[in-house]
Amino acid sequence: MNHHDFAALLTPEGRALLDSLRDYDPAQELAVATRLRREHPAELVSAALGQARLRQRAVAKFGAEDAYRMYFTPGGAEMATRASVAEYRAGRLVALGVRSLADLCCGIGGDAIALARAGIRVLAVDRDPLTAAVARANAEALGLADLIEVREADVTEVDTSGYDAVFLDPARRGGRGRVFDPEAYSPPLSWAVRTARTARYAAIKIAPGIPHEAVPDEAEAEWISDGGDVKEAVLWFGTAPGTVRATLLPGPRSLATADPLPDPEAGPVGRYLYEPDGAVIRAHLVAEVAAELGGRLIDPTIAYVTADELRATPYATAYEITDVLPFSLKKLKALLREREVGVLTVKKRGSAIEPEELRKKVKPQGRSAATVFLTRVAGAPTMLIGAPATAGTPAAAG
């Protein structure tokens, strides 16, 4: 989509065409396109169909009410912050007293929307003309144009001194796909950190895989998961220097410390196995969860916690373990057949075997369900078999 095609979508004809495609089936796109081209210019039909596909995919991030009013670029839709995460971050900034903010590398405006809805006046900046136009259209479509000023500019040349806070979201994709080196971000992380240091408060959105040693000493590092999936990491400036934090959405629930515990001891597998949330693992706070549970690791290199008692925690999912066996495909297949397991959940940590590969080989058949963990215990390849644990409902013993 180019700038001309996008402008056509903003005309009354383009808007009406997009509205008519809200529930269209992409599998029928050829027939739909043929029909629509009898009534509309071919370029407009092509742009509208592309936008309709992006809107459908964006529902997962923004919800149907917003997604079907918003506009997207393919890259912008993929990289935009999930609405629940953006809302959480906006809430933190409001709690800090932030009333105005410069959103640098704003993309299609996902964060700016959440910030404006929280009552923050936003300057949203992006150097790409089409992306800036999409962000401006989204502010208008959602009735937030009075709070969001969109500026097409190089973020390195923008004066942010008149704002309470700065939010930076450097591009983490290049011509060859995802970028892992923070200095290969656009702009580089080092520039973002220098800019953050000039503001009273600042937040830098980064990839969750950033090494802890790359976190500046004066920053708070937060890893955020939503529904169990790690979505991003954020470097906060002006909040809690040296703190590491794991935040779980919905909630939010946060586990934070400036003085992390040493790695817990490893020991034998107990009755219960706890799988820490990915944000907890990324934040290196597994020891804190193990201490809360009175647990231990199953292996010094594996982030599974085991304990002999079941305790409730929002930071890990509990499973009751019925079998601890050396890895053997033959034994696993026989055991599943004996217990008539037809629904098999496969989890792995420290194993080279892929879950789908295992399912194909064991061919589960039956009416019961089980979970198998492919992992290591005291360095040895091991299978742990069990089921999700709920207080008062123990898993069936073998």
Summary of the structure (lengths in Angstrom):
residues: 398
radius of gyration: 24.6
end to end distance: 58.4
largest distance: 70.9
contacts: 1323
relative contact order: 0.07
helix: 35%
strand: 29%
